Amino acid sequence: MRIGIDLGGTKIEAVAIDDDGVVRVRRRVPSPRDDYGRTLTAVIDLVREIERDAGTRGTIGVGIPGTISPATGLVKNANSTWLNGRPLADDLPRLLERPVRFANDANCFALSEAVDGAAADADVVFGVIIGTGTGGGVVVHRRIVEGANSIAGEWGHNPMPAPRDGEWPGPPCYCGRTGCIETFLSGPAIARDYQASGGAAITAREIAQRARDGEPLASIVLARYEERLARALASIINVFDPGVIVLGGGVSNIERLYDSVPALWAPHVFSDTVTTRLVRAAHGDSSGVRGAAWLWD
Ligand SMILES: [Zn+2]
């Protein structure tokens, strides 16, 4: 039995999957925000419950926001900031009395989709989660590319490529820089753009609905978003040329992206043809936690 844990900012999810990739048990609890100690307790309780119900022990993989720093062994880059600087990679193996594998949540998402999801036929996969942030993960031949600094795939804190008027220096980002891709492409960024353009304070989901209903402002904001997403993904295609780019997170529910964005990225890709496909995640919100389980192959 493989147990996967997804340590999210709002919820902690756990699944147990069998050798065929079938989810046998699923549990969800709210994340104890701003409390590292209670986060540890919540994970341990989830594992104990699953193993008690299943009557067996499992391997454990954990998807985390951010990553474990190879330099310090501590969590870094997590937007769930109460995890940053914490010795999660020491505490969980000790408390669970077994080795535990960790990976960035977007890497887990990409792995899940590459193993048995929407990118299962591709050798090189870029997984993107666009919601409150813009995570990314690279999987090659069904293995996560971690990278020397454990940040492979973190495209969201590069500057927006080929910035247009008004895009540079761009909005401030929580990482301390300005004009990061994330400040243009996250779900909240769509809402900000709509509001700054004279629209109401509504969510990206509502803006997408208004665009479907034919509202001109919503359509303009979404078109601007699609062009930016195309530019940002083209720079990824130029670097490692994935066969499939898989989208997850709230923004992945905007159906028109899958046709509109590939139609816009060609001018920014250094190639006469672009066969890279942009597809929606097959496992939806469960991809992260499935990928965490697949960290033990
Ligand atoms: Zn940033």
Residues whose N, C-alpha, C, O or C-beta is under 5 A from the ligand:
A	BS01	ZN	G156 H157 C173 C175 R177 C180
